[in-house]
Every structure is written in structure tokens, then in C-alpha cells.
């Protein structure tokens, strides 16, 4: 976005535009209900209330910004057709909104987009073009199609109407949780964060807005440090919904002014939260949607600009989406279980004699470690002439302490286990 466009957007009547967006979205976007999280509250010492945009129409918050933008277009503009770029969720939002308004939609998606999101976008009647390895390459191609064919380009985040649509999430939070002290939001291109920050600072500026990013997606961190938009050299994260190399110009301008803090989370943090949501809340959350949850244990809430609300904070993390394919969720569950000590794999060498496997099994049974996989291979032993067999075992465990007890029991039984993961 050009600098003059950014300045023009910043001078608009934000309160009126946000209220208009909320009015447009009535009957289209779902007013997602706040869900208390006792487990996260116990974990953090603060009251954690979830904003489940994974339960939104199309499975993510993106329907809000996409619909608000498309609802603002004239009939002549709609007739020209709509084009956009997306890693998946914005694509579904645009496809849904375009169908509702009777416009033809073309969606450019990076080749890393999960098949679930591609198929879901097609199901709303849009044409899908897979192009590039990351979002930015798909966006450049979408802009090219817009220039060549005259279609209206609907930006996924760097657009004022899109930002105001996303800001309606914060308006709902302020309405439903009047005592909220902090809102945590994942940052990719910045549309969601900018919309939330704009709405919060417009209607209740004492509430803190905290951004969360994966370690492998450092564009916003680098940009804030430089005081200007700085593209990341590379983006490596499982959270494809926030895998953006270059933040938006308008989103950066708004967040640079209104964001109160920025938290970086690891891939392990993200995987653990996806698993926790499945187990404790029976909610499916995609990796990008779990970024705000992963930030909760890293928040610095010791200092407050406003001392009128002492005691535990009331924190609302926004779960931005739940569109995750079954292959990915299977891998994430396994990684999350490993990270939490729920699965352990070890190797041990045994004499190539009858009954040795039974001895290992007896130790594991006594320690209540449930065996889920075995690899009994004489060719993996340390030497071909040692008359030994390498045994690989994967067991289900109850956490790090249980793992320590299992390994110690094996040693006490005369074995020398080597933990693999």
C-alpha cells in the first residue's frame, strides 16, 4: 500500500467504520461465544477466556474482513469479478462472501496450502490457482491477474475495510467480557491484530493488545525493531496461516502505534496447545489459531499501565481458525504428545536369547507404560558378532516423571536403555 493511502486510511472515522462493519456482518458472521478455560487459567494464574473463531462460518475469522470488504463494493465492481491470494482461510472467506454477493471469485493459493483448505474454497464456488511456495508469491500473482483482467483485488490483510471487519472480533469481546484486561492475537500479515488493536484503542484503550508470532515467522519482530516494514528473509513454521514474509503497510502502521507487547512462541508451544485444546476443550484449532494460546505462558503481565483493576488479569486469546487437515493434525498430535512426555521411544540391546523381550515387557508392565510399537532387529545391534539384538520400543507414558521412572526401572533390571525421543 502506498504511503498516501496509509495516511488517508489513518484519518478515517474509525468508530463509525467499525460500527458499520459490525452492522454489515449481522446475519453472516457468527457472534462466537466466549469459552472459559479452567485448565489454562490454572496454568497461568489468570482468568483465561477463549474467543473461538475456529467455530466461525468457514472455520476462521477471515469471513469478517472478506465480507465487509466485498459488501462495500458497488454492483459494477462486483460484476468485474474478485481475485485474492490466501494460504487458505481468507480464500474461504472471500469465496463465501463472493457467492453471497453473486460475484465470481478467483483465489490464488501457495502450493503449501493444505488440501482441506483448497477443497473447502472450491466448495464455495471459487476458482483456485495454486502458485508459489509462500503467500507472498501467490499474492504477487493475484495482483498480476487483477491488473491484466480488471478483477477487483481483495487484500487478505492490508486493506482498511478488511481490517475493520476483523476488528468486530474485539467489539464482541468488549461487549461480552467488560472486565477484560488483555487480548492476545496471532500476527501474520497483521490484519487481525490491526483490526483488534484499532477497535480496542478506539472503544476501550486501557485494554492491552498483545501480538503473538512463531519463532520461524519473524517479520513483525524485525519490523518493530527497525521502525518500518522489513520483510523476513525466510519463513519456516507449521502455522501456514501466519507464514507471511512481509507485513502490510497499513497493518504495520496501526500495530506500531497500538500494539502493547509482542510474544514469540516455539513450534513445540504451538503443538502442545493444539493437543491441549483437543483433550481439554474438544476443540480443533489449527496451528495459526494456537499461536495466541501458546503465548499465554510467556506473557509479561506483572506491570499494568492502569492500576484500577488489581488482581489476576482477564485474558482473552483469539483462536483464529480451525481448518487443519487430518494428516497434519495426526503429526501435530504425535509431536505434542512427545513434547509433553506422553510418548517415549527408546532403544536397548538384548542378548539374542529366548525370553529377553518378555523381561523388557514385564518391566514396562510393572511401570504401567503401554507399548504401542516394537522394532526387534538383530542387524541394528552394535556389532554383527556380539550375539545381540537391538530392540526399539515406543510406549505411552504419563509425563516426564513417568518416563524417568520407566528408564530407571529398565536400568535396575540390567538393561541400558537409550532414549530416542
C-alpha positions as CSV (number, residue, x, y, z in Angstrom):
1,X,0.0,0.0,0.0
2,X,1.3,3.5,-0.9
3,X,2.1,5.8,2.0
4,X,-0.5,8.3,1.0
5,X,-3.1,5.6,1.1
6,X,-2.0,4.6,4.6
7,X,-2.2,8.2,5.8
8,X,-5.7,8.6,4.3
9,X,-6.9,5.4,6.0
10,X,-5.5,6.5,9.3
11,X,-7.6,9.7,9.1
12,X,-10.9,7.9,8.7
13,X,-13.7,7.8,11.3
14,X,-12.6,4.6,12.9
15,X,-15.6,4.3,15.4
16,X,-18.1,4.8,12.6
17,X,-16.4,2.4,10.2
18,X,-16.1,-0.3,12.8
19,X,-19.8,0.1,13.8
20,X,-20.7,-0.1,10.1
21,X,-18.7,-3.3,9.7
22,X,-20.5,-4.9,12.6
23,X,-23.8,-3.9,11.1
24,X,-22.8,-5.4,7.7
25,X,-21.8,-8.7,9.3
26,X,-25.0,-9.3,11.2
27,X,-26.6,-12.5,9.9
28,X,-23.4,-13.5,8.1
29,X,-20.6,-13.8,10.6
30,X,-21.3,-15.7,13.8
31,X,-21.0,-13.9,17.2
32,X,-18.7,-16.5,18.6
33,X,-19.4,-17.1,22.3
34,X,-16.7,-16.8,24.9
35,X,-15.5,-20.2,26.4
36,X,-13.9,-20.2,29.9
37,X,-10.7,-22.3,30.1
38,X,-10.1,-23.7,33.7
39,X,-7.0,-25.6,32.6
40,X,-5.3,-22.5,31.1
41,X,-6.4,-20.4,34.0
42,X,-4.8,-22.8,36.4
43,X,-1.7,-22.9,34.2
44,X,-1.2,-19.2,34.1
45,X,-2.7,-17.9,37.3
46,X,-5.0,-15.6,35.4
47,X,-8.6,-15.9,34.1
48,X,-8.4,-17.2,30.6
49,X,-11.4,-16.8,28.3
50,X,-11.2,-18.2,24.8
51,X,-12.6,-16.4,21.7
52,X,-13.2,-19.4,19.4
53,X,-13.1,-18.0,15.9
54,X,-12.4,-21.6,14.8
55,X,-16.1,-22.1,15.2
56,X,-16.8,-19.2,12.9
57,X,-18.5,-19.6,9.5
58,X,-15.9,-21.1,7.1
59,X,-13.9,-22.1,10.2
60,X,-11.9,-18.9,10.8
61,X,-12.2,-15.2,11.5
62,X,-11.4,-14.3,7.9
63,X,-15.0,-14.2,6.8
64,X,-15.4,-11.0,8.8
65,X,-12.9,-8.9,6.8
66,X,-13.6,-10.5,3.5
67,X,-17.3,-10.0,3.7
68,X,-17.0,-6.4,5.0
69,X,-14.7,-5.6,2.0
70,X,-16.9,-7.2,-0.6
71,X,-20.1,-5.7,1.0
72,X,-18.5,-2.3,0.4
73,X,-18.1,-2.8,-3.4
74,X,-20.5,-1.4,-5.9
75,X,-22.5,-3.6,-8.3
76,X,-20.2,-2.5,-11.2
77,X,-17.2,-3.6,-9.2
78,X,-18.8,-7.0,-8.3
79,X,-19.5,-7.6,-12.0
80,X,-15.8,-7.4,-12.8
81,X,-15.1,-10.4,-10.6
82,X,-13.0,-10.7,-7.5
83,X,-9.5,-12.0,-7.1
84,X,-7.3,-12.6,-4.0
85,X,-4.4,-14.5,-2.5
86,X,-4.5,-16.6,0.6
87,X,-3.0,-19.5,2.5
88,X,-6.5,-20.8,3.0
89,X,-8.7,-19.1,5.5
90,X,-9.0,-15.7,3.7
91,X,-9.7,-17.7,0.5
92,X,-12.7,-19.4,2.0
93,X,-13.9,-16.1,3.4
94,X,-13.7,-14.4,0.0
95,X,-15.2,-17.3,-1.8
96,X,-18.1,-17.4,0.7
97,X,-18.7,-13.6,0.6
98,X,-18.4,-13.5,-3.2
99,X,-21.0,-16.3,-3.5
100,X,-23.3,-14.4,-1.2
101,X,-23.0,-11.3,-3.3
102,X,-23.3,-13.1,-6.6
103,X,-19.7,-12.3,-7.8
104,X,-17.2,-14.7,-9.5
105,X,-14.1,-15.3,-7.3
106,X,-10.6,-16.4,-8.3
107,X,-8.3,-17.4,-5.4
108,X,-4.5,-17.7,-5.7
109,X,-3.1,-20.0,-3.0
110,X,0.5,-21.1,-2.3
111,X,1.4,-24.7,-3.1
112,X,1.9,-25.4,0.7
113,X,-1.8,-24.9,1.4
114,X,-3.4,-28.0,3.0
115,X,-5.7,-29.8,0.6
116,X,-8.6,-29.4,3.1
117,X,-8.4,-25.6,2.6
118,X,-8.1,-25.9,-1.2
119,X,-11.1,-28.2,-1.4
120,X,-13.2,-26.1,1.0
121,X,-12.5,-23.0,-1.1
122,X,-13.6,-24.8,-4.3
123,X,-16.8,-25.9,-2.5
124,X,-17.9,-22.3,-2.1
125,X,-17.7,-22.0,-5.9
126,X,-14.4,-20.2,-6.4
127,X,-11.7,-21.0,-9.0
128,X,-8.5,-21.9,-7.3
129,X,-5.0,-21.3,-8.8
130,X,-2.0,-22.8,-6.9
131,X,1.1,-20.6,-7.4
132,X,4.3,-20.1,-5.4
133,X,5.8,-21.6,-2.3
134,X,4.7,-18.9,0.1
135,X,1.8,-16.5,0.5
136,X,3.8,-13.5,-0.9
137,X,4.4,-15.3,-4.3
138,X,0.7,-16.1,-4.6
139,X,-0.2,-12.5,-3.7
140,X,2.0,-11.2,-6.5
141,X,0.4,-13.5,-9.0
142,X,-3.1,-12.4,-7.8
143,X,-2.2,-8.8,-8.3
144,X,-1.0,-9.6,-11.8
145,X,-4.3,-11.2,-12.6
146,X,-6.1,-8.2,-11.3
147,X,-4.0,-5.8,-13.4
148,X,-4.4,-7.9,-16.5
149,X,-8.1,-8.8,-16.3
150,X,-9.6,-5.9,-14.4
151,X,-10.8,-8.0,-11.4
152,X,-11.2,-6.3,-8.0
153,X,-8.3,-7.4,-5.7
154,X,-9.4,-8.1,-2.2
155,X,-6.3,-8.0,0.0
156,X,-6.1,-10.6,2.8
157,X,-4.9,-8.1,5.4
158,X,-3.6,-4.7,4.1
159,X,-6.9,-3.0,3.5
160,X,-9.0,-0.7,5.7
161,X,-12.3,-2.4,5.2
162,X,-10.8,-5.9,5.8
163,X,-9.1,-4.6,9.0
164,X,-12.4,-3.1,10.2
165,X,-14.2,-6.4,9.6
166,X,-11.6,-8.2,11.7
167,X,-12.0,-5.5,14.3
168,X,-15.5,-6.7,15.0
169,X,-14.0,-9.6,17.0
170,X,-12.7,-7.1,19.5
171,X,-16.0,-5.3,19.7
172,X,-17.7,-8.6,20.6
173,X,-15.0,-9.3,23.3
174,X,-15.5,-5.9,24.8
175,X,-19.3,-6.5,24.9
176,X,-19.1,-10.0,26.3
177,X,-16.2,-9.5,28.7
178,X,-16.5,-5.9,30.0
179,X,-13.7,-6.6,32.6
180,X,-11.2,-7.9,30.0
181,X,-7.6,-6.6,30.7
182,X,-5.6,-8.3,27.8
183,X,-6.4,-9.6,24.4
184,X,-3.9,-11.9,22.7
185,X,-3.9,-12.2,18.9
186,X,-1.7,-14.1,16.4
187,X,0.1,-11.9,13.8
188,X,0.8,-13.0,10.2
189,X,0.1,-10.2,7.7
190,X,-1.4,-8.2,10.6
191,X,-5.0,-7.8,9.5
192,X,-6.5,-9.5,12.6
193,X,-4.1,-7.8,15.0
194,X,-4.5,-4.4,13.4
195,X,-8.3,-4.7,13.5
196,X,-8.4,-5.8,17.1
197,X,-5.9,-3.1,18.2
198,X,-7.8,-0.4,16.2
199,X,-11.2,-1.4,17.8
200,X,-9.8,-1.7,21.3
201,X,-7.9,1.6,21.3
202,X,-11.0,3.3,19.7
203,X,-13.5,2.0,22.3
204,X,-11.6,0.9,25.4
205,X,-7.9,2.0,25.2
206,X,-7.0,0.7,28.6
207,X,-7.2,-2.9,27.4
208,X,-3.8,-4.3,26.4
209,X,-3.5,-5.9,22.9
210,X,-0.7,-8.4,22.7
211,X,0.6,-9.9,19.5
212,X,2.0,-13.5,19.2
213,X,4.2,-14.8,16.4
214,X,6.0,-18.2,15.8
215,X,9.8,-18.1,16.0
216,X,10.0,-19.0,12.3
217,X,7.9,-16.1,11.2
218,X,9.9,-13.0,12.4
219,X,8.7,-10.3,10.0
220,X,6.8,-8.3,12.6
221,X,9.5,-8.6,15.2
222,X,12.1,-7.3,12.8
223,X,9.8,-4.6,11.5
224,X,9.1,-3.2,15.0
225,X,12.8,-3.3,15.8
226,X,13.5,-1.3,12.7
227,X,10.6,1.1,12.9
228,X,9.5,0.2,9.4
229,X,8.3,-2.7,7.4
230,X,11.1,-5.2,7.0
231,X,10.4,-8.5,5.1
232,X,11.7,-11.7,6.6
233,X,14.5,-13.5,4.8
234,X,12.6,-16.7,5.1
235,X,9.5,-18.1,7.0
236,X,9.6,-21.6,8.5
237,X,6.6,-22.6,10.6
238,X,3.9,-25.2,10.7
239,X,1.4,-22.3,11.2
240,X,0.9,-21.6,7.5
241,X,-1.9,-19.1,8.3
242,X,0.7,-16.7,9.8
243,X,3.6,-17.6,7.4
244,X,4.0,-14.2,5.8
245,X,7.3,-12.7,4.7
246,X,6.1,-9.1,4.5
247,X,3.6,-7.4,6.9
248,X,1.1,-4.9,5.4
249,X,2.0,-1.2,5.4
250,X,-1.3,-0.2,7.0
251,X,-1.4,-3.1,9.4
252,X,2.2,-2.2,10.5
253,X,1.3,1.5,10.9
254,X,-1.7,0.6,13.2
255,X,0.1,-2.1,15.2
256,X,3.3,0.1,15.6
257,X,1.1,2.6,17.3
258,X,-1.4,0.5,19.1
259,X,0.2,-2.9,20.0
260,X,1.2,-3.2,23.6
261,X,3.5,-6.2,23.5
262,X,4.8,-8.9,21.2
263,X,5.5,-12.6,22.2
264,X,7.4,-15.2,20.3
265,X,6.4,-18.8,20.6
266,X,8.1,-22.1,19.6
267,X,6.7,-24.8,17.3
268,X,6.7,-27.0,20.4
269,X,4.5,-24.5,22.2
270,X,2.1,-24.5,19.3
271,X,1.8,-28.3,19.0
272,X,1.2,-28.6,22.7
273,X,-1.7,-26.1,22.6
274,X,-3.3,-27.9,19.7
275,X,-3.2,-31.1,21.7
276,X,-4.4,-29.4,24.8
277,X,-7.4,-27.9,23.0
278,X,-8.4,-31.3,21.7
279,X,-8.1,-33.1,25.0
280,X,-9.4,-30.5,27.4
281,X,-11.9,-28.5,25.3
282,X,-12.7,-30.9,22.5
283,X,-11.9,-28.1,20.0
284,X,-10.0,-28.4,16.8
285,X,-7.6,-25.5,16.4
286,X,-5.1,-25.1,13.5
287,X,-1.5,-24.1,14.1
288,X,-2.0,-20.4,13.4
289,X,-5.0,-20.4,15.7
290,X,-3.0,-21.9,18.5
291,X,-0.2,-19.2,18.4
292,X,-2.1,-16.9,20.8
293,X,-2.7,-19.8,23.2
294,X,1.0,-20.7,23.0
295,X,1.8,-17.2,24.1
296,X,-0.1,-17.4,27.4
297,X,2.7,-18.9,29.4
298,X,5.1,-16.2,28.2
299,X,3.1,-13.1,28.9
300,X,4.6,-10.4,31.0
301,X,1.6,-9.3,33.0
302,X,3.4,-8.1,36.0
303,X,3.1,-4.4,35.2
304,X,-0.1,-2.5,34.3
305,X,-0.5,0.9,32.8
306,X,-3.8,1.1,34.6
307,X,-3.8,0.2,38.3
308,X,-7.6,0.4,38.7
309,X,-8.0,-3.3,38.1
310,X,-5.7,-5.1,40.6
311,X,-5.5,-8.9,40.9
312,X,-5.5,-11.6,38.2
313,X,-5.8,-10.4,34.7
314,X,-8.7,-11.4,32.5
315,X,-7.1,-12.6,29.3
316,X,-8.8,-13.4,26.0
317,X,-6.7,-15.2,23.4
318,X,-8.2,-15.3,20.0
319,X,-8.2,-18.7,18.4
320,X,-8.2,-17.5,14.8
321,X,-9.1,-20.7,12.9
322,X,-9.7,-24.5,13.0
323,X,-9.0,-25.5,9.4
324,X,-6.4,-28.3,9.7
325,X,-6.2,-31.4,7.6
326,X,-6.2,-34.9,9.1
327,X,-2.7,-35.7,8.1
328,X,-1.3,-32.6,9.7
329,X,-3.4,-33.0,12.8
330,X,-2.1,-36.6,13.2
331,X,1.5,-35.4,13.0
332,X,0.8,-32.5,15.4
333,X,-0.8,-34.8,17.9
334,X,2.2,-37.0,17.9
335,X,4.6,-34.1,18.3
336,X,2.5,-32.6,21.0
337,X,2.4,-35.9,22.9
338,X,6.2,-36.3,22.6
339,X,6.7,-32.7,23.8
340,X,4.5,-33.3,26.9
341,X,6.1,-36.7,27.7
342,X,3.1,-38.6,26.6
343,X,5.0,-40.8,24.2
344,X,8.6,-42.1,24.6
345,X,10.8,-44.1,22.3
346,X,14.0,-45.9,23.4
347,X,16.4,-48.5,22.2
348,X,18.1,-51.3,24.1
349,X,20.4,-54.1,23.2
350,X,19.4,-57.6,24.3
351,X,21.2,-60.9,24.2
352,X,19.9,-62.9,21.3
353,X,18.3,-65.5,23.7
354,X,14.7,-66.6,24.3
355,X,12.8,-64.6,26.9
356,X,14.7,-61.3,26.7
357,X,11.8,-59.5,25.1
358,X,9.5,-60.8,27.8
359,X,11.8,-59.4,30.5
360,X,11.5,-55.9,29.0
361,X,7.8,-56.3,28.6
362,X,7.4,-57.2,32.3
363,X,9.4,-54.1,33.4
364,X,7.2,-51.9,31.2
365,X,4.0,-53.6,32.5
366,X,5.1,-53.0,36.1
367,X,5.7,-49.4,35.4
368,X,2.3,-49.1,33.5
369,X,4.0,-47.9,30.3
370,X,1.7,-49.0,27.5
371,X,3.6,-50.4,24.5
372,X,2.4,-49.0,21.1
373,X,5.2,-50.1,18.8
374,X,8.2,-52.6,18.8
375,X,11.1,-52.9,16.4
376,X,13.1,-56.1,17.0
377,X,16.1,-56.0,14.7
378,X,19.4,-58.1,15.0
379,X,21.0,-56.1,12.2
380,X,20.8,-52.8,14.2
381,X,22.9,-54.2,17.1
382,X,26.3,-52.5,17.8
383,X,28.2,-55.4,16.2
384,X,27.2,-58.3,14.0
385,X,29.2,-60.8,16.0
386,X,28.0,-59.8,19.5
387,X,25.1,-62.2,19.6
388,X,22.9,-59.2,20.4
389,X,19.6,-57.8,19.1
390,X,18.6,-54.1,19.0
391,X,15.1,-53.6,20.4
392,X,13.3,-50.3,19.7
393,X,10.2,-49.6,21.8
394,X,7.6,-46.8,21.7
395,X,5.5,-46.5,24.8
396,X,2.7,-44.3,26.0
397,X,3.6,-42.5,29.2
398,X,2.1,-40.0,31.7
399,X,4.7,-37.3,31.5
400,X,8.4,-36.6,32.1
401,X,8.4,-38.0,35.7
402,X,6.9,-41.3,34.4
403,X,9.5,-41.5,31.7
404,X,12.3,-41.1,34.2
405,X,10.8,-43.9,36.3
406,X,10.5,-46.3,33.3
407,X,14.1,-45.7,32.3
408,X,15.4,-46.2,35.8
409,X,13.4,-49.4,36.2
410,X,15.0,-50.7,33.0
411,X,18.4,-49.9,34.3
412,X,17.7,-51.6,37.6
413,X,16.7,-54.7,35.6
414,X,20.1,-54.8,34.0
415,X,19.3,-53.0,30.7
416,X,21.0,-50.0,29.2
417,X,18.2,-48.0,27.5
418,X,18.9,-45.1,25.2
419,X,16.1,-42.6,24.8
420,X,15.5,-41.5,21.2
421,X,12.6,-39.1,21.9
